[in-house]
Amino acid sequence: MPSRFVVVGLVVALVALAGVAARLAFDSSIDATIRGEAETRVGKTPSYIAVSTTRLPNGLEVRYVVPPDEIVSGGPPKDGIPSIDSPVFVSAKEAESFMNPDDMVIGLYYKGVARAYPHKILVWHEIVNDVVAGDPIAVTYCPLCYTSIAFLRVIDGEPVEFGVSGRLFNSNLVMYDRRTDTLWSQQWGIAILGPLAGTELKMIQVDVMRWSTWRELHPDTEVLSPETGYSRPYGDDPYAAYLYYTSDDIWFPIKNRDDRLHPKTLVYGIILGPEAKAYHAETLYAERVVNDEFAGRAIVIFSPMEGLVRAYERRLGGSVLEFEWRDGKIVDKQTGSEWNVYGEAVAGPLEGRKLKEIVIFPGFWFSWAAFFPDIPLYGGGGG
């Protein structure tokens, strides 16, 4: 009987071979579009995103933010990595049959509903089209970049489903929407090629932490079941078999490489308009509270435990608050009010007040640096 390593390796190899034909077909069609004698104009949607529109001789147009030749095949064809479109959830107690304490999960706490999406399932699917508290939400995971992001999957007021395109940009998941076939960058949350190019999705805060920690924080959580309708070796990680998560190898092209950190160092990042900033994860965990200024805003990051990280604007009314970790609590220096990790004052003069949230999410350093060259870095030797 072949070893687990051989079995997983064969799966990866077969999937890669299956994608070759799809890649050639995709590339040839894009080349034909781009190489046509065409008029090109540039617009912006929103103001900081440049959208190029090329008119073809037959009158058709193609819109893009990213030049199509920079969107490369990742091996599998379109939907070769199947999204989960009818997710089944079980209770935390029922999940004991397939979850281990150290299993990593993407945790979503949204409008009073707690759900956990295990990495060992998402590594084989990458997208879950879910409905949480009545809202259509896509929970996404790119194993190559370790980026975990949730989006409100609503376009022009209507819910849409997302699938895995089989393409990558900067080695990162490229999704497609099943209404218009537009391609979307997961890291940016922006449509990069197709009719909706330049459109942004609303990001929703998630946590990435061990199952034991998530369950302790949310004992009533629901858990994505391995009963997905697909036969996959959940628990076997094809990337881990090649030591991908710890090596300095980057398997697919990226536009920028930055050697300030090991490429697979975990950082958290925030995106404010056209700018982004990265925060070394271990530094956040050690400091617990970070007051910062970035992109013209006063911000604060709370990280009272590993995997639980939140960012907020620290301007409240006409004042800018400064926070500190004092005797195991988050306290603002101006009033001495106590705050929880969710940006709510729970005691003191400001009790009941709430800070404006900024979505912050984790990913490998190489991915943040690829999408945002010269990105400012806090911690890890970066200041």
GIBELUR-V962471 format. One record per pair of residues at least 4 apart in sequence whose C-alpha atoms are under 8 Angstrom apart, sorted by the first residue. I is the first residue (numbers start at 1). J is the second residue. If there is no record, write none. Layout:
I	J
I	J
This chain:
2	6
2	7
3	7
4	8
5	9
5	241
6	10
7	11
8	12
8	236
8	237
8	238
8	241
9	13
9	238
9	241
10	14
11	15
12	16
12	238
13	17
14	18
15	19
15	75
15	76
15	80
16	20
16	74
16	75
16	76
17	75
17	76
18	22
18	75
18	76
18	77
19	23
19	73
19	74
19	75
19	76
19	77
19	166
20	24
20	73
20	75
20	76
21	25
22	26
22	77
22	78
23	27
23	72
23	73
23	75
23	77
24	28
25	29
26	30
27	31
27	69
28	32
29	33
30	34
30	68
30	69
31	35
31	69
32	36
33	56
33	62
34	54
36	56
36	57
37	56
37	57
38	54
38	55
38	56
38	57
39	54
39	55
39	56
40	52
40	53
40	54
40	55
41	52
41	53
41	54
42	50
42	51
42	52
42	53
43	50
43	51
43	52
43	53
44	48
44	49
44	50
44	51
44	198
45	49
45	50
45	51
45	198
45	199
46	198
46	199
48	273
48	274
49	65
49	198
49	274
50	65
50	198
51	63
51	64
51	65
51	197
51	198
52	63
52	64
52	65
53	61
53	62
53	63
53	64
54	61
54	62
54	63
55	59
55	60
55	61
55	62
56	60
56	61
62	193
62	194
62	195
63	193
63	194
63	195
63	196
63	197
64	68
64	192
64	193
64	194
64	197
64	198
65	191
65	192
65	193
65	197
65	198
66	70
66	71
66	192
66	193
67	71
68	193
70	169
71	167
71	168
71	169
72	167
72	168
72	169
73	77
73	166
73	167
73	168
74	166
74	167
74	168
74	252
75	166
75	167
76	80
76	81
76	166
77	81
77	165
77	166
78	163
78	164
78	165
78	166
78	167
79	83
79	163
79	164
79	165
79	166
80	164
80	166
81	124
81	125
81	126
81	164
81	166
82	124
82	125
82	126
82	127
82	163
82	164
83	125
83	126
83	127
83	128
83	129
83	162
83	163
83	164
84	125
84	127
84	128
84	129
84	228
85	128
85	129
85	130
85	161
86	129
86	130
86	228
87	128
87	129
87	130
87	224
87	225
87	228
88	224
88	225
88	227
88	228
89	222
89	223
89	224
89	225
90	94
90	95
90	222
90	223
90	224
90	225
91	95
91	220
91	221
91	222
91	223
92	96
92	215
92	219
92	220
92	221
92	222
92	223
95	99
95	223
95	225
96	100
99	103
99	211
100	211
100	212
101	210
101	211
101	212
102	210
102	211
102	212
103	118
103	119
103	120
103	210
103	211
103	212
104	118
104	119
104	120
104	208
104	209
104	210
104	211
105	116
105	117
105	118
105	119
105	207
105	208
105	209
105	210
105	211
105	214
106	116
106	117
106	118
106	119
106	148
106	206
106	207
106	208
106	209
107	114
107	115
107	116
107	117
107	206
107	207
107	208
107	209
107	214
108	113
108	114
108	115
108	116
108	205
108	206
108	207
109	113
109	114
109	115
109	206
110	114
110	132
110	133
111	133
112	133
113	132
113	133
113	221
114	218
114	220
114	221
114	222
115	221
115	222
115	223
115	224
116	214
116	221
116	222
116	223
116	224
117	121
117	122
117	223
117	224
118	122
118	223
118	224
119	123
119	141
120	124
120	234
120	235
120	236
120	237
121	125
121	226
121	234
121	235
122	126
122	127
122	128
122	140
122	141
123	141
123	142
123	143
123	237
124	232
124	234
126	140
126	141
126	142
126	143
126	164
127	138
127	139
127	140
127	141
127	162
127	163
127	164
128	138
128	139
128	140
129	136
129	137
129	138
129	139
129	161
129	162
130	136
130	137
130	138
130	139
131	135
131	136
131	137
132	136
132	137
135	152
136	152
136	153
136	154
136	159
137	150
137	151
137	152
137	153
138	150
138	151
138	152
138	153
138	161
138	162
139	148
139	149
139	150
139	151
140	148
140	149
140	150
140	186
141	146
141	147
141	148
141	149
141	173
142	146
142	147
142	148
142	172
142	173
142	186
143	147
143	239
144	171
144	172
145	171
145	172
145	363
145	364
145	366
145	367
146	362
146	363
146	364
147	187
147	361
147	362
147	363
147	364
148	206
148	208
148	361
148	362
148	363
149	186
149	187
149	203
149	204
149	205
149	206
149	361
150	203
150	204
150	205
150	206
151	189
151	201
151	202
151	203
151	204
152	201
152	202
152	203
152	204
153	159
153	160
153	161
153	162
153	201
153	202
154	158
154	159
154	160
154	201
155	159
155	160
155	201
160	177
160	178
160	179
161	177
161	178
161	179
162	175
162	176
162	177
162	178
163	175
163	176
163	177
163	178
164	173
164	174
164	175
164	176
165	174
165	175
165	176
165	183
166	173
166	174
167	173
167	174
167	175
168	172
168	173
168	174
169	173
169	174
169	185
169	253
169	254
170	252
170	253
170	254
170	255
170	367
170	370
170	371
171	250
171	251
171	252
171	253
171	254
171	367
172	185
172	186
172	187
172	367
173	185
173	186
173	187
174	183
174	184
174	185
174	186
175	183
175	184
175	185
175	186
176	181
176	182
176	183
176	184
177	181
177	182
177	183
177	184
180	194
180	195
180	196
181	194
182	191
182	192
182	193
182	194
182	195
182	196
182	197
183	191
183	192
183	193
183	194
183	197
184	189
184	190
184	191
184	192
184	193
185	189
185	190
185	191
185	192
186	190
187	371
189	200
189	201
189	202
189	203
190	197
190	198
190	199
190	200
190	201
191	196
191	197
191	198
191	199
191	200
192	196
192	197
192	198
193	197
203	359
204	359
205	359
205	360
205	361
206	361
207	307
207	308
207	309
207	361
208	307
208	308
208	362
209	213
209	214
209	306
209	307
209	308
210	214
210	307
211	215
212	216
213	217
214	218
214	219
215	219
215	220
215	221
226	234
237	241
238	242
239	243
239	244
239	245
240	244
240	245
243	247
244	248
244	249
245	264
246	264
247	264
248	262
248	263
248	264
254	370
255	370
255	371
256	369
256	370
256	371
256	373
257	366
257	369
257	370
257	373
258	263
258	366
258	369
258	370
258	373
258	374
259	263
260	381
260	382
261	265
261	365
261	380
262	365
262	366
263	364
263	365
263	366
264	364
264	365
264	366
265	280
265	364
265	365
265	366
266	280
266	281
266	362
266	363
266	364
266	365
267	278
267	279
267	280
267	281
267	362
267	363
267	364
267	365
268	278
268	279
268	280
268	281
268	360
268	361
268	362
268	363
269	276
269	277
269	278
269	279
269	360
269	361
269	362
269	363
269	368
270	276
270	277
270	278
270	358
270	359
270	360
270	361
271	275
271	276
271	277
271	359
271	360
272	276
272	295
275	295
275	372
276	372
276	375
276	376
277	294
277	375
277	376
277	377
277	378
278	368
278	375
278	376
278	377
278	378
279	283
279	284
279	377
279	378
279	379
280	284
280	377
280	378
280	379
280	380
281	285
282	286
282	380
283	287
283	379
283	380
284	288
284	289
284	290
284	301
284	302
284	303
284	379
285	303
285	304
285	305
285	306
287	303
288	301
288	302
288	303
288	304
288	305
288	325
289	300
289	301
289	302
289	303
289	304
289	323
289	324
289	325
289	330
290	300
290	301
290	302
290	323
290	324
291	298
291	299
291	300
291	301
291	322
291	323
292	298
292	299
292	300
293	297
293	298
293	299
294	298
294	299
297	313
298	313
298	314
298	315
298	320
299	311
299	312
299	313
299	314
299	315
300	311
300	312
300	313
300	314
300	323
301	309
301	310
301	311
301	312
302	309
302	310
302	311
302	341
303	307
303	308
303	309
303	310
303	341
304	308
304	309
304	341
305	309
309	341
309	360
310	341
310	342
310	357
310	358
310	359
310	360
311	357
311	358
311	359
311	360
312	343
312	355
312	356
312	357
312	358
313	355
313	356
313	357
313	358
314	320
314	321
314	322
314	355
314	356
315	319
315	320
315	321
315	355
316	320
316	321
316	355
321	332
321	333
321	334
322	332
322	333
322	334
323	330
323	331
323	332
323	333
324	330
324	331
324	332
324	333
325	329
325	330
325	331
326	330
326	331
329	338
329	339
329	340
330	338
330	339
330	340
330	341
331	336
331	337
331	338
331	339
332	336
332	337
332	338
332	339
333	337
335	348
335	349
335	350
336	348
336	349
337	345
337	346
337	347
337	348
337	349
337	350
337	351
338	345
338	346
338	347
338	348
338	351
339	343
339	344
339	345
339	346
339	347
340	344
340	345
340	346
343	354
343	355
343	356
343	357
344	351
344	352
344	353
344	354
344	355
345	350
345	351
345	352
345	353
345	354
346	350
346	351
346	352
347	351
347	352
363	367
363	368
364	368
365	369
366	370
367	371
368	372
368	375
369	373
369	374
369	375
376	382
377	382
377	383
378	382
378	383
379	383
